[in-house]
Amino acid sequence: MKKSRFSRSDSLFYGRLRAPLAAAAVSAVLLVGCGGGSSSGAGGATANTASTASPSTAAPPPDKPLVDNDIYGSGPNDSVSDATESAAVTHHQVTVNGKTIAYTATAGHLVTIDASTSQPNAKVFYVAYTQDNPDPTKPRPVTFFYNGGPGSSAVYLLLGSFGPKRIQSSFPNFTPPAPYQLLDNPDSLLDRSDLVFINPVGTGYSAAIAPSKNKDFWGVDPDAREIDRFIQRYLTMNNRWNAPKFLFGESYGTARSAVVSWVLHEDGIELNGITLQSSILDYSNAQSAVGLFPTLAADAYYHKRTSVTPTPASLDAYMQTAMNYATSTLMPLAQAPNPQDGGMVNVRLNMTLPVAQQMQQYLGIDPILLIQSQGNPAALDPNANQSFFSLLVPGTAIGQYDGRATSINTGIGPFILPDSGSNDPSITNVAGVYTVEWNNYLNNDLKYTSTSAFVDLNDQVFNNWDFSHIDPTGAAKGGGNTLYTAGDLAATMTLNPDLKVLSANGYFDAVTPFFQTALTLASMPVDPSLQSNITTKRYPSGHMIYLDDPSRDALKADLGTFYDGVMADRVAMKRVLMLQRPPRR
């Protein structure tokens, strides 16, 4: 691939999150942003239904390689003039749960339109995987994936999670340089659903179509509308309107899913299920000391720095203890929202020395230093000149996205700063294998070749992003530019009471902490009866849960149960509707 720009940015990794308001930047860890361990695929024009996988007896049609000479600029004012939809189409097999699935991979572009003028406004790059010759008697779901940022392509989920191929890495340890292996993925979700990985405008090879510009799509609301239009176009082009529909978003992609779910609903498209991986649905609490505390306790537990008695029997048990402590002791100490802070929650705690001494047992940090760091154990206080991550294991840099990942301390400040995202060991320990394998895979397996630069992470998207948004419940927590999208999810669930949600988090993720996710979901403005539609799962992994092999296996099992449950409910509902039909005369 010519001009490949698949490299880490100094300020943005794929799941990167930063609080839009800078007022609290000094007093807390800012959100920064977010692959595990040989053939491949993405299908567009086939597969309407089926969950039972079996190889086709007929020989597959010939592959259709594509050389794409269009120029896809990634700047805010860039656009393309060409509105052609084209794709490379290839054919493959993968074995999942002992069954061989023949599938078609499609890598290319679909053109979306402006909803008002019906004029083309963007070419969106995607990779889709569809099962060949599905069982026509069974509904075959389709799941739409995207990463976060904002400003990230979908490559991290595509080659790390539940596609038919996955990278092999040494994570959480550093993965040595090439040569690497790209493996068939026995955890692929192709046994339950067709898969479509979307690259939002300004990422991958996606760009606006003139007279639109890339920056026209760089905001919470225009981004959601664009994903909505892409999904509609995909359903039309592939005759999938009547398929069960799922979303899978990671990091900022979870905020995107919440808004997209509402936009789809307003367009008359009701979803069957949503997977939220490493959620951030309330930016006003993104730096909450209460929500973050159990994650920091998990990091200390992993690095053997805790002194809690009795010794925790397991990580799961310890996390329950840490959550109980955060709720009973830390939560009452948290100050009320500060109006001078734009309505953001003040992350400091009214911490006393006895409380700091208690926290020392969980975190392994000197209580005086905890107090000096303004009560927030993750705060970077320039006066204290210390931080949790530098104090936990002196001389060692600890990943924020995955606290198990370490490297030699680089000496950049007291620890790896959030704005130096590419130096975070939970990123650098796996980034090289992603770079190499994506270039090999796209060109050689998917047979799509472009003369443009593939934009994996685009700082310009984040730097120009409009975070302003009012959710349909009117909750608008936080005020100003502080994004709150749990209200969008709540509104969608209220009007679609059959919508099921799977919330998945890693214990060692300090960017989107698992306990804060729980607090956010529990406080959503939704009828309590609908809380049972949300299933919460946690894993001994980090932001990219799937990079940990046992955690990926467990998450796939949970996804299988989730999808099977959703589809079983649909069958039950059909029986109910049949019984409710009036008798024929």
C-alpha positions in Angstrom: 0.0 0.0 0.0 1.4 3.4 -1.0 1.6 6.2 1.5 0.3 4.2 4.4 -0.4 6.4 7.3 -1.1 3.7 9.7 0.9 5.1 12.6 0.2 6.1 16.2 -0.6 9.7 16.8 1.0 11.6 19.7 -2.4 12.7 20.9 -5.0 10.1 19.7 -5.3 6.4 19.7 -8.4 4.7 18.4 -10.6 4.7 21.5 -9.3 8.0 22.6 -11.5 10.1 24.9 -10.8 13.4 26.4 -13.3 15.5 28.4 -14.4 18.4 26.1 -14.0 20.9 28.9 -10.5 21.8 30.0 -11.5 23.2 33.4 -10.8 20.0 35.3 -7.8 18.9 33.2 -5.3 19.5 36.0 -7.1 17.6 38.6 -7.8 14.3 37.0 -6.7 11.8 34.4 -8.0 12.9 31.0 -9.5 10.4 28.6 -7.1 9.3 25.9 -8.2 6.6 23.5 -7.9 2.9 22.8 -5.8 -5.5 19.3 -4.9 -10.2 20.5 -3.6 -13.2 18.8 -4.2 -17.1 8.9 -7.3 -16.2 5.8 -10.2 -13.6 5.8 -13.4 -11.7 4.6 -16.8 -8.9 4.2 -19.9 -9.6 2.4 -22.3 -7.3 0.8 -24.6 -8.8 -1.8 -25.4 -12.2 -0.2 -26.8 -13.8 3.0 -30.2 -12.8 4.0 -30.7 -15.4 6.8 -29.2 -18.3 8.8 -27.3 -19.3 11.9 -26.4 -22.9 11.1 -23.1 -22.7 9.3 -22.1 -25.2 6.6 -19.7 -24.9 3.7 -21.2 -24.4 0.2 -20.9 -27.4 -2.0 -20.7 -25.2 -5.1 -17.4 -23.6 -6.0 -17.4 -19.9 -5.0 -17.4 -17.3 -7.8 -14.1 -15.8 -8.7 -12.7 -13.0 -6.6 -12.9 -9.4 -7.8 -9.9 -7.4 -6.8 -10.0 -3.6 -6.9 -7.4 -0.9 -7.4 -8.9 2.4 -6.2 -7.2 5.5 -7.6 -9.5 8.0 -5.9 -7.8 10.5 -3.6 -9.3 10.5 -0.1 -8.1 13.5 1.8 -8.5 13.5 5.6 -8.4 17.2 6.3 -11.4 19.2 7.5 -12.0 20.9 4.1 -11.2 17.9 2.0 -13.8 16.0 -0.2 -14.0 13.9 -3.3 -16.0 14.5 -6.4 -16.5 10.9 -7.4 -19.7 9.2 -6.2 -19.0 5.7 -7.5 -19.8 2.7 -5.3 -17.2 0.0 -5.9 -15.7 -2.8 -3.9 -13.3 -5.7 -3.8 -15.1 -9.0 -3.3 -13.3 -12.2 -2.1 -14.3 -15.6 -0.8 -13.1 -17.4 2.3 -13.9 -20.0 5.0 -13.5 -19.9 8.8 -14.2 -22.6 11.4 -16.2 -21.5 14.5 -17.4 -23.9 17.1 -16.3 -26.8 14.9 -18.4 -25.7 12.0 -17.0 -24.4 8.8 -18.5 -21.1 7.6 -18.1 -20.1 3.9 -18.3 -16.3 3.7 -17.9 -13.4 1.3 -15.7 -10.4 2.1 -16.5 -7.0 0.6 -14.2 -4.1 1.0 -15.1 -0.8 -0.6 -17.4 2.2 -0.5 -21.1 3.0 -0.2 -22.4 6.4 -1.0 -24.7 8.2 1.4 -27.1 11.0 0.7 -28.2 14.1 2.4 -31.6 13.3 4.0 -33.1 16.6 2.8 -31.8 17.0 -0.7 -31.1 13.3 -1.5 -27.8 14.4 -3.0 -24.7 12.3 -2.4 -22.7 13.7 0.5 -20.1 11.0 1.5 -18.2 7.9 0.4 -18.0 5.6 3.4 -15.4 2.9 3.4 -16.4 -0.4 5.0 -15.5 -4.1 5.2 -18.4 -6.6 5.4 -18.5 -10.3 6.1 -21.5 -12.3 5.0 -22.2 -16.0 5.3 -22.7 -17.8 2.0 -25.8 -19.8 1.4 -27.5 -19.1 4.8 -30.5 -21.1 6.0 -33.5 -19.3 4.5 -35.8 -20.5 7.3 -33.9 -18.6 10.0 -33.4 -14.9 10.5 -29.8 -13.9 9.8 -28.8 -10.8 11.9 -26.5 -8.1 10.7 -24.2 -6.2 13.1 -22.6 -2.8 12.4 -19.3 -2.2 14.1 -17.2 1.0 14.7 -14.5 2.2 17.0 -14.3 5.5 18.7 -12.1 8.5 19.1 -13.8 10.4 17.6 -11.3 10.0 14.7 -10.7 6.3 14.7 -11.1 3.8 11.9 -12.7 0.4 12.5 -9.4 -1.6 12.0 -8.9 -2.3 15.7 -12.2 -4.1 16.2 -11.9 -5.6 12.7 -8.6 -7.4 13.3 -8.8 -7.7 17.0 -12.3 -8.8 18.1 -14.9 -10.9 16.3 -14.2 -10.8 12.6 -13.1 -14.0 10.8 -9.4 -12.9 11.2 -7.5 -11.7 14.2 -3.9 -10.6 15.0 -1.7 -12.6 17.3 0.2 -10.6 19.9 2.1 -10.9 23.1 -0.2 -8.4 24.9 -0.2 -7.1 27.6 3.6 -7.6 27.1 5.4 -5.9 24.2 4.8 -7.7 20.8 8.2 -8.0 19.1 8.7 -6.7 15.6 7.7 -8.6 12.4 7.2 -11.2 11.1 3.7 -11.6 12.5 0.8 -14.1 12.1 -2.8 -13.3 11.1 -4.9 -16.1 12.4 -8.3 -17.6 11.6 -10.6 -16.4 14.5 -12.5 -19.3 16.2 -14.2 -16.5 18.3 -15.7 -14.9 15.2 -19.3 -13.7 15.5 -20.0 -14.9 12.0 -21.7 -18.0 13.5 -24.4 -15.6 14.8 -24.5 -12.6 12.5 -23.1 -11.0 9.4 -20.6 -8.3 10.2 -20.1 -4.8 8.8 -17.2 -2.6 9.9 -17.7 1.1 9.3 -15.1 3.8 9.0 -16.6 7.3 9.7 -15.8 10.2 7.4 -12.2 11.3 7.8 -11.0 7.8 8.8 -9.9 4.9 6.7 -10.8 5.8 3.1 -14.0 7.6 4.0 -14.5 11.2 2.7 -17.2 13.8 2.0 -18.4 14.3 -1.5 -18.3 17.9 -2.8 -19.8 20.3 -2.1 -19.8 18.7 1.4 -16.6 18.8 3.3 -15.2 16.3 5.9 -15.7 18.7 8.8 -19.5 18.8 8.0 -19.6 15.3 9.6 -17.4 16.0 12.5 -19.8 16.3 15.4 -22.1 14.2 17.6 -25.2 14.8 15.6 -24.0 14.9 12.0 -21.8 11.8 12.7 -24.9 9.9 14.0 -27.0 10.9 11.0 -24.2 9.8 8.6 -24.0 6.3 10.3 -27.7 6.1 10.0 -27.7 6.9 6.3 -24.9 4.3 5.8 -26.8 1.6 7.5 -29.9 2.4 5.4 -27.8 2.3 2.2 -26.3 -1.0 3.2 -29.7 -2.5 4.0 -31.0 -1.4 0.6 -28.0 -2.5 -1.5 -28.0 -5.9 0.2 -31.7 -6.6 0.6 -31.3 -6.7 4.4 -34.2 -4.4 5.5 -36.0 -7.3 7.3 -32.9 -8.6 9.0 -32.5 -8.4 12.8 -30.1 -5.4 13.4 -27.4 -5.0 16.0 -24.8 -2.3 16.8 -21.4 -2.9 18.3 -19.5 0.2 19.4 -16.3 0.6 21.4 -15.2 3.6 23.5 -16.6 6.8 21.9 -18.4 4.3 19.6 -20.6 3.6 22.6 -21.7 7.2 22.7 -22.2 7.0 19.0 -24.4 3.9 19.3 -26.6 5.6 21.8 -27.2 8.5 19.5 -27.5 6.4 16.4 -30.1 4.1 18.1 -32.3 7.2 18.5 -31.7 8.5 15.0 -32.5 5.1 13.6 -35.7 5.0 15.7 -36.8 8.3 14.3 -36.3 7.0 10.8 -38.5 4.0 11.7 -35.7 1.5 12.1 -35.9 -0.4 15.4 -32.8 -2.3 16.7 -32.7 -5.7 18.2 -29.6 -5.3 20.3 -26.6 -3.1 21.1 -23.2 -4.1 22.5 -21.5 -1.3 24.4 -17.8 -2.2 24.9 -15.8 0.1 27.2 -18.5 2.7 27.5 -18.4 6.5 27.9 -22.0 7.8 27.9 -21.6 10.6 30.4 -18.6 12.9 29.9 -19.4 15.0 33.0 -18.4 12.0 35.1 -15.5 10.9 32.9 -13.0 12.0 35.6 -15.0 10.8 38.6 -12.8 9.6 41.5 -15.6 7.4 42.7 -16.1 5.7 39.3 -12.3 5.3 38.7 -11.3 4.0 42.1 -12.1 0.3 41.6 -10.1 0.3 38.3 -7.1 1.8 40.1 -7.5 -0.9 42.9 -7.5 -3.5 40.1 -4.2 -2.2 38.8 -2.7 -2.2 42.3 -4.0 -5.8 42.8 -2.4 -6.9 39.5 1.0 -5.4 40.4 0.8 -6.8 43.9 0.7 -3.4 45.7 -2.5 -4.0 47.8 -2.5 -4.7 51.5 -6.2 -5.2 52.1 -7.0 -7.8 54.8 -8.2 -10.4 54.4 -6.4 -11.1 51.2 -8.9 -11.0 48.3 -9.9 -14.5 47.2 -10.0 -13.4 43.5 -10.0 -10.4 41.3 -13.8 -10.6 40.9 -14.3 -10.7 44.7 -11.8 -7.8 45.2 -13.6 -5.7 42.6 -16.9 -6.2 44.5 -15.2 -5.1 47.7 -13.7 -2.0 45.9 -17.0 -1.1 44.5 -18.7 -1.4 47.9 -16.0 0.9 49.4 -16.4 3.5 46.6 -20.1 3.5 47.1 -20.2 3.6 50.9 -17.1 5.7 51.7 -16.0 7.7 48.7 -19.3 8.6 47.2 -20.5 10.6 50.3 -17.2 12.5 50.2 -17.6 13.6 46.6 -18.5 17.3 46.3 -21.6 18.5 44.5 -21.3 19.8 40.9 -19.5 23.1 40.8 -21.4 25.8 38.8 -18.1 27.6 38.2 -16.8 24.4 36.5 -19.4 24.5 33.7 -21.6 22.2 35.7 -19.0 19.4 35.7 -18.8 17.2 38.8 -15.9 18.2 40.9 -13.7 15.2 41.1 -12.0 16.1 44.3 -13.0 14.4 47.5 -13.2 16.0 51.0 -10.6 13.4 52.1 -9.5 13.0 55.7 -6.3 11.3 56.7 -8.1 8.1 58.0 -9.8 7.8 54.6 -6.5 8.3 52.8 -5.0 5.6 55.0 -7.8 3.2 54.1 -7.3 4.0 50.4 -3.6 3.2 50.8 -4.5 -0.4 51.5 -6.4 -0.6 48.2 -4.0 1.4 46.0 -0.6 1.0 47.7 0.0 4.8 47.6 1.2 6.9 50.5 -1.9 8.6 52.1 -0.2 12.0 52.2 0.4 11.8 48.5 -3.2 10.8 48.0 -4.3 13.9 49.8 -1.8 16.1 48.0 -3.3 14.9 44.7 -6.5 16.7 45.7 -8.2 13.6 46.8 -8.4 12.0 43.4 -6.0 9.1 43.3 -5.6 9.4 39.6 -5.0 13.2 39.6 -2.0 14.7 38.0 -1.3 17.5 40.4 1.6 19.7 39.3 2.1 20.8 42.9 2.4 17.3 44.2 4.4 16.3 41.1 3.3 12.7 41.6 0.6 10.5 40.2 -0.8 7.1 40.8 0.7 5.6 37.7 4.3 6.7 38.5 4.0 5.8 42.2 2.5 2.3 41.8 5.7 0.7 40.3 8.5 3.3 40.3 10.5 3.4 37.1 7.7 1.7 35.2 5.2 3.2 32.8 1.7 1.6 33.3 -1.0 1.7 30.6 -4.1 3.7 31.2 -6.1 1.7 28.7 -4.9 -1.5 30.3 -3.1 -1.3 33.6 -1.5 -4.7 33.1 0.6 -3.3 30.2 4.0 -1.8 31.2 7.1 -0.5 29.8 10.2 1.3 31.0 9.3 4.8 32.1 10.1 7.1 29.3 10.8 10.1 31.5 8.0 12.1 29.8 6.7 13.8 33.0 6.1 11.8 36.1 4.2 9.3 33.9 2.9 8.8 30.4 0.7 11.9 29.9 -2.7 11.5 28.4 -1.7 13.8 25.5 1.1 11.4 24.7 -1.2 8.6 23.9 1.1 6.9 21.5 3.6 6.3 24.4 1.1 4.5 26.5 2.3 0.9 26.8 -1.2 -0.4 26.4 -0.9 1.0 22.9 2.7 0.6 22.0 2.8 -3.0 23.1 0.5 -4.0 20.2 0.5 -1.2 17.7 3.2 -2.6 15.4 1.4 -5.9 14.7 -1.8 -4.0 13.8 0.1 -1.8 11.3 1.8 -4.6 9.5 -1.2 -7.0 9.5 -3.7 -4.5 8.3 -1.6 -3.5 5.3 -1.0 -7.2 4.4 -4.6 -8.2 5.0 -6.2 -5.4 3.0 -4.0 -5.8 0.0 -3.4 -9.5 -0.1 -6.5 -11.1 1.4 -9.3 -8.6 0.8 -7.5 -7.6 -2.5 -8.3 -3.9 -2.1 -5.5 -1.6 -3.1 -5.6 2.2 -2.8 -3.1 4.9 -3.7 -4.4 7.1 -0.9 -3.2 7.0 2.7 -5.3 4.8 5.0 -6.1 7.0 8.0 -6.3 4.8 11.1 -6.4 7.7 13.6 -7.1 11.3 12.6 -6.3 14.0 15.2 -8.0 16.5 12.9 -11.3 14.8 13.5 -11.0 15.1 17.3 -9.6 18.6 17.3 -12.6 19.8 15.1 -15.3 17.7 16.8 -18.5 19.4 17.9 -19.4 17.7 21.1 -22.6 19.7 21.6 -25.7 17.6 21.8 -29.1 17.5 23.6 -30.4 14.1 24.3 -34.1 13.4 23.6 -35.0 13.1 27.3 -33.8 16.6 27.9 -31.5 15.4 30.7 -28.5 17.2 29.1 -26.4 16.5 32.2 -23.2 18.4 32.6 -24.1 21.4 30.5 -21.9 23.2 28.0 -19.9 20.9 25.8 -20.1 18.0 28.2 -21.5 15.1 26.2 -24.3 13.0 27.7 -25.8 10.2 25.5 -27.2 7.8 28.1 -30.4 9.8 27.6 -30.5 8.8 23.9 -30.2 5.2 24.9 -32.9 5.6 27.5 -35.3 7.2 25.1 -34.7 4.5 22.5 -35.3 1.7 25.1 -38.4 3.4 26.3 -40.0 3.5 22.9 -38.5 0.1 21.9 -39.0 -2.0 25.0 -37.7 -5.1 23.2 -34.2 -3.6 22.7 -31.6 -5.5 24.6 -28.2 -4.1 25.6 -25.0 -5.9 26.5 -22.5 -3.7 28.4 -18.9 -5.1 28.5 -16.0 -3.6 30.4 -12.4 -4.5 31.4 -11.4 -4.2 35.0 -8.0 -2.6 34.1 -9.4 0.2 31.8 -8.8 3.6 33.4 -10.0 5.4 30.3 -13.6 4.2 30.5 -13.8 2.7 34.0 -16.2 -0.2 34.5 -17.7 1.1 37.7 -18.5 4.5 36.2 -20.2 2.7 33.4 -22.4 0.9 36.0 -23.2 4.2 37.7 -24.1 5.8 34.4 -26.4 3.0 33.3 -28.1 2.7 36.7 -28.9 6.4 36.7 -30.3 6.6 33.1 -33.7 8.3 32.8 -35.5 5.1 32.0 -38.3 3.2 33.6 -36.8 0.8 36.2 -38.6 -2.2 34.5 -36.4 -1.7 31.5 -33.1 -2.0 33.4 -33.6 -5.8 33.1 -33.0 -5.4 29.4 -29.3 -4.5 30.2 -26.8 -7.3 30.8 -23.5 -6.3 32.4 -20.3 -8.3 31.9 -16.8 -7.6 33.1 -13.5 -9.2 32.3 -9.9 -9.3 33.6 -8.7 -7.2 30.6 -8.5 -3.6 29.6 -10.1 -1.2 27.2 -9.6 -3.6 24.3 -11.1 -6.6 26.1 -10.5 -8.9 23.1 -6.7 -8.5 23.3 -6.7 -10.8 26.3 -7.3 -14.3 24.9 -9.3 -15.8 27.8 -11.4 -12.5 28.0 -12.1 -12.6 24.3 -13.2 -16.2 24.6 -15.5 -15.2 27.5 -16.9 -12.2 25.7 -17.6 -14.3 22.6 -19.5 -16.8 24.8 -21.5 -13.9 26.4 -22.2 -12.5 22.9 -23.5 -15.8 21.8 -25.8 -16.0 24.8 -26.9 -12.4 24.1 -27.7 -12.9 20.4 -29.4 -16.2 21.1 -31.5 -14.6 23.8 -32.5 -11.8 21.5 -33.4 -14.1 18.7 -35.3 -16.4 21.0 -37.4 -13.5 22.3 -38.3 -12.7 18.7 -39.5 -16.3 18.2 -41.6 -16.0 21.4 -43.0 -12.7 20.3 -44.1 -14.2 17.0 -46.0 -17.0 18.8 -47.7 -14.3 20.9 -48.7 -12.4 17.9 -50.0 -15.5 16.2 -52.2 -16.2 19.2 -53.5 -12.6 19.2 -54.7 -12.8 15.6 -58.5 -12.7 15.2 -60.0 -15.9 13.9 -60.8 -16.1 10.2 -64.4 -15.9 9.2 
